């Protein structure tokens, strides 16, 4: 499923979908607490920003 999302909607949508699926799985098994939720949000923000910055740097390096 994540491969399909990645192929058709890009990296950002894949990261957000992965986060949503992780939260859903944690809720289903009852293991989502405040600390885990905050950690997941922070990790998601860093990955999302990293994808955006990597694209920006790559375009700056290759636009001659």
C-alpha positions, 0 to 999 in steps of 0.5 A, a space after each residue: 500500500 505504501 509503495 502505491 502511495 509513494 508511486 502515485 502521490 510522492 514521498 510526503 504523502 507516504 510519510 503522512 500515510 505511514 504516520 497515520 497507519 502507525 497511530 492507528 496500529 498503536 490505538 488498536 493495540 492500546 499502546 499509544 500514550 502521550 510520550 509516544 504520540 509526541 515522539 511520533 509527531 516530532 519524527 514525522 515533522 523531521 522526515 517531512 522537512 528533510 524531504 522538502 529540504 533535500 529536493 530544494 538542495 538537489 534542485 539548487 545543485 543541478 540547476 546550472 
